[in-house]
Amino acid sequence: MAFSNGIIDLRSDTVTHPTGTMRKAMAAAIVGDDVYQEDPTVNELEHRAAGLIGKEAALFVPSGTMGNLIAVMVHCGRGDEAIMGRQGHTFLHEVGGISALGGVFPSLIENQSDGTLALEDIRNAHREEDVHHPVSKLVIVENTQNQCGGLPLSLEYMRNIGVCVRDLSMKLHVDGARIFNAALALKCDASELVEEADSVMFCLSKGLCAPVGSLLCGSREFIFQARRIRKQLGGGMRQAGILAAAGLIALNEMITRLEEDHNLARELADRLKTLPGVSFSKGFPQTNMVFIAIESSISKTMDEIQRELREENVLVGMSGPREFRLVTHFWVNEDDIDLTTNAFERVLTR
């Protein structure tokens, strides 16, 4: 089920288009002014999201990056410190927004090979009260952990990090852009994974296929403050029910089918492992991401491989000097896995 132009786009699950059902729901959406909290479709989406994630309230925001930024700005004041992983999305891919816009200082610790932040590293990074130090206010953890291999962080770990952060009198924010992928991989409810979190962000516009939007979830007081900051950042979207309608379809129909994406990722990995010069730089896929290393036995550059794959109508993303990331999603099927594997074989062996 490649896109209508015949392209198999594996660069990310952000490339997904809304389904036909979503498009019909968007066209028929009942709307109002969401800044006044009068859009019934947005209100329904926020209520549904909060219930799924086990929090008191939720806020519809244009993007996951904005959701993470708002969370940091609610939990931290200017000059405060947020502890996060060196491989975390907030540090790597959000344009330094927490510092540029929030005035918040990032304290970086290493991600472990399983994507987690070692609890001892968090304790060591936490600063005791001292006039010379920023105040350690927040820990950010990402689940699934994208850069470490799309890895789900276990239920036991998520509970333990919550206890650790609470003992240090800090807050815990979960960048749960793909939290439903994590929950399916771990065979638990998403609400269980984030039970200890003070705030959670998850995306509608990745594997869930909605065209725009993320949800930020937390206590009623947290969301009250988050709503003000969303407005401050220019995120008040007025008649946003047109977008929220697709989000409701995403939550009601698209979560359970994510297992299909996981299965296709494993199938793709099974096929690619037979090719010369291919190894798995971050282990075998546990969710919908396949990371492959191109070994030195392949003389072509990564740019050459990527360009030749594009000529075969297969798009892949580079995630390291000799590494590709391939992400399965709703618009990829078994036939596309065959075509992708055959394209890789031709490109790597000719």
C-alpha positions in Angstrom: 0.0 0.0 0.0 2.6 2.5 -1.1 1.5 6.1 -1.5 -0.5 6.9 -4.6 2.6 8.2 -6.3 4.2 4.7 -5.9 6.7 5.8 -3.4 7.5 3.6 -0.4 8.4 6.2 2.2 10.2 4.7 5.2 11.9 7.9 6.4 9.5 8.3 9.4 5.9 7.6 10.5 5.4 11.3 10.4 4.9 11.0 6.6 1.5 9.3 7.1 -1.5 10.8 5.4 -4.9 10.9 7.0 -7.2 8.0 6.2 -10.4 8.3 4.2 -12.4 8.0 7.4 -10.4 10.8 8.9 -11.0 13.0 5.9 -14.8 12.5 6.2 -14.8 13.2 9.9 -12.8 16.4 9.3 -15.2 17.6 6.7 -18.2 17.0 9.0 -16.6 18.3 12.3 -18.6 20.5 14.6 -16.3 23.4 15.5 -16.1 26.4 17.8 -13.4 28.7 19.1 -11.0 26.5 21.0 -9.2 29.5 22.6 -12.5 30.1 24.4 -12.7 26.3 25.0 -15.9 26.3 22.9 -14.9 23.7 20.2 -16.8 20.6 21.1 -14.7 18.3 19.0 -11.5 19.5 20.6 -13.0 19.2 24.0 -14.0 15.6 23.2 -10.6 14.8 22.0 -8.9 16.2 25.1 -11.3 14.3 27.3 -10.7 11.1 25.4 -6.9 11.6 25.5 -6.8 12.3 29.3 -8.8 9.1 29.9 -6.5 6.9 27.8 -3.4 8.2 29.4 -4.8 8.2 33.0 -4.5 11.9 33.7 -7.0 14.5 34.8 -6.9 16.7 31.8 -5.3 17.2 28.3 -4.5 20.0 25.9 -4.5 19.8 22.1 -1.3 21.3 20.7 0.0 21.7 17.1 3.1 19.6 17.6 5.0 17.3 19.9 7.8 19.8 20.1 5.4 22.5 21.3 3.9 20.0 23.8 7.3 19.2 25.3 8.3 22.9 25.4 5.1 23.8 27.2 5.6 21.0 29.7 9.2 22.3 30.5 8.0 25.9 30.8 5.2 24.9 33.2 7.5 22.8 35.4 10.6 25.1 35.3 11.2 28.8 35.6 13.9 30.7 33.8 17.4 29.6 35.0 16.1 26.2 36.4 17.5 22.9 35.1 16.0 20.0 33.3 17.8 16.6 33.3 17.5 14.6 30.1 19.2 12.0 27.9 21.9 13.0 25.5 20.0 10.9 22.9 16.6 12.4 23.8 14.4 14.2 21.3 14.1 17.3 23.4 17.9 17.8 23.3 18.6 16.6 19.8 15.7 17.7 17.6 13.8 20.6 19.2 16.0 23.5 18.2 17.1 24.3 21.7 13.6 25.6 22.4 13.7 25.0 26.2 16.7 27.3 26.4 15.9 29.8 23.7 12.3 30.3 24.7 12.0 28.9 28.2 15.4 30.0 29.6 15.8 26.5 31.0 19.2 24.9 31.4 19.6 21.3 30.0 21.6 18.9 32.1 22.6 16.0 29.9 23.3 12.4 31.0 24.0 9.4 28.8 21.2 7.1 27.6 21.9 3.4 28.4 21.9 0.9 25.5 18.2 0.1 26.3 17.2 3.7 26.0 16.8 4.3 29.8 18.5 6.9 32.0 20.4 5.2 34.8 18.7 6.2 38.1 22.1 6.7 39.7 23.0 9.1 36.9 19.8 11.1 37.7 20.7 11.2 41.4 24.2 12.3 40.6 23.0 15.0 38.2 20.5 16.4 40.7 21.9 19.5 42.4 21.7 20.2 46.1 20.6 23.6 47.1 23.5 26.0 46.5 23.5 29.7 45.6 25.9 28.9 42.7 23.7 26.3 41.1 20.6 26.3 38.9 17.7 24.5 40.6 17.1 20.9 39.4 13.4 20.9 38.7 12.6 18.3 36.0 13.6 14.9 34.5 12.6 14.2 30.9 12.4 10.6 29.7 11.4 9.4 26.2 9.3 6.3 25.6 9.7 4.8 23.0 13.3 6.0 22.8 13.7 6.9 19.2 17.5 7.4 18.7 18.4 4.3 20.7 16.4 2.1 18.4 12.7 2.8 18.9 12.9 1.0 22.2 10.1 0.6 24.7 11.1 1.4 28.3 9.7 -1.2 30.6 6.8 -0.8 33.0 9.1 -1.6 35.9 11.6 1.1 34.8 8.9 3.7 34.4 7.7 3.1 37.9 11.2 3.1 39.3 12.2 6.4 37.6 9.0 8.0 39.0 9.9 7.0 42.5 13.5 8.2 42.0 12.4 11.6 40.7 9.8 12.1 43.4 12.4 11.2 46.1 14.5 14.1 44.7 11.5 16.5 44.8 11.6 17.0 41.0 8.9 16.5 38.4 8.8 13.8 35.6 7.8 14.6 32.1 7.4 11.7 29.6 8.0 12.5 25.9 5.6 9.8 24.8 5.4 10.7 21.2 5.0 6.9 20.5 3.8 5.8 23.9 1.1 3.6 22.4 3.8 1.7 20.4 5.6 1.2 23.7 2.5 -0.1 25.4 1.7 -2.5 22.7 5.2 -3.9 22.6 5.1 -4.3 26.4 1.6 -5.6 26.4 0.3 -3.1 29.0 -1.9 0.0 29.0 -0.3 3.3 28.2 -1.8 4.7 31.4 0.3 2.2 33.4 3.5 3.3 31.7 3.0 7.0 32.6 1.3 6.5 36.0 4.3 8.1 37.8 4.6 11.0 35.4 3.6 14.6 36.2 3.0 15.3 32.5 2.9 13.3 29.2 3.0 14.3 25.6 1.9 11.9 22.8 1.6 12.5 19.1 -1.4 11.9 16.8 0.5 12.7 13.6 3.0 9.8 13.6 1.8 6.1 13.5 -1.7 7.2 14.3 -2.1 8.9 10.9 -3.7 12.2 12.0 -2.4 15.1 9.9 -1.6 17.5 12.7 -1.4 17.6 16.5 -0.3 16.2 19.8 -1.8 15.9 23.3 -0.2 17.2 26.5 -1.7 15.5 29.5 -1.4 16.1 33.3 -3.3 17.4 36.3 -6.0 20.0 35.9 -3.7 22.7 37.4 -0.9 21.7 35.1 -3.2 21.9 32.0 -4.6 25.3 33.2 -1.0 26.7 33.2 -0.1 24.9 30.0 -3.1 26.5 28.2 -1.8 29.9 29.0 1.7 29.1 27.7 0.2 27.5 24.5 -1.5 30.9 23.9 1.8 32.7 24.6 3.6 30.6 22.1 1.0 31.2 19.4 -0.6 27.8 19.6 -4.2 28.8 20.1 -5.8 27.4 17.0 -9.4 28.7 17.1 -11.7 26.3 15.0 -9.3 23.4 15.6 -12.1 20.8 15.7 -11.4 20.1 12.0 -8.0 18.7 13.1 -9.3 17.2 16.3 -11.9 15.1 14.4 -9.0 13.2 12.7 -7.4 12.9 16.2 -10.5 11.2 17.5 -10.4 8.7 14.7 -6.7 8.1 15.5 -7.4 7.3 19.1 -10.5 5.2 18.4 -9.3 3.2 15.4 -5.5 3.4 14.9 -3.9 2.4 18.2 -4.7 -1.3 18.1 -3.4 -1.6 14.5 0.1 -0.4 15.5 0.9 -4.1 16.1 0.8 -4.5 12.3 3.6 -1.9 12.0 5.7 -3.8 14.5 5.2 -7.0 12.7 6.2 -5.5 9.4 9.3 -4.0 11.0 10.4 -7.4 12.2 9.6 -8.9 8.8 11.7 -6.2 7.1 14.6 -6.8 9.5 14.3 -10.6 8.8 14.6 -9.9 5.1 17.4 -7.3 5.3 19.6 -9.4 7.6 20.2 -11.8 4.7 21.8 -9.1 2.5 25.6 -8.6 2.4 27.0 -5.7 4.3 24.0 -5.1 6.5 24.0 -5.4 10.3 21.7 -4.2 13.0 23.4 -1.3 14.8 20.8 -1.0 17.5 19.4 -4.5 17.8 16.4 -6.2 16.2 13.3 -4.0 16.1 11.0 -4.0 19.1 8.5 -1.5 17.7 8.2 0.1 14.2 11.8 1.2 13.7 14.6 -0.7 11.9 18.1 0.6 12.3 20.6 -0.9 9.9 24.3 -0.3 9.7 26.0 -0.4 6.2 29.3 -2.1 6.8 32.6 -1.0 5.3 32.5 -4.0 2.8 30.0 -1.9 0.9 32.1 0.7 -1.0 29.2 3.1 -1.9 28.7 6.2 0.2 25.5 6.6 2.2 24.4 9.4 -0.1 24.9 7.1 -3.1 22.9 4.4 -1.5 20.1 6.7 -0.5 20.0 8.3 -4.0 19.9 4.9 -5.7 17.1 3.7 -3.4 15.2 6.9 -4.2 15.5 5.9 -7.9 13.9 2.6 -6.9 11.0 4.6 -5.3 12.2 3.8 -1.8 12.9 6.6 0.6 15.0 6.0 3.8 16.5 8.3 6.4 20.1 8.5 7.6 20.4 8.3 11.3 24.2 8.1 11.7 27.4 8.1 9.6 26.8 4.6 8.3 23.3 4.0 9.5 19.8 4.1 8.1 16.5 4.3 10.0 13.5 2.6 8.3 10.1 3.2 9.9 7.0 1.2 9.1 3.5 2.7 9.3 -0.1 2.5 8.0 0.9 3.2 4.4 3.4 0.3 4.2 2.3 -3.3 3.6 3.9 -6.7 2.9 4.3 -6.0 -0.8 6.2 -2.9 0.1 8.5 -4.9 2.3 9.3 -7.2 -0.7 9.9 -4.2 -2.9 12.1 -2.5 -0.4 14.2 -5.6 0.3 14.7 -6.2 -3.4 15.7 -2.6 -3.9 18.3 -2.8 -1.2 19.7 -6.0 -2.7 20.1 -4.4 -6.1 21.6 -1.2 -4.8 24.1 -2.9 -2.4 25.3 -5.6 -4.8 25.6 -3.8 -8.2 
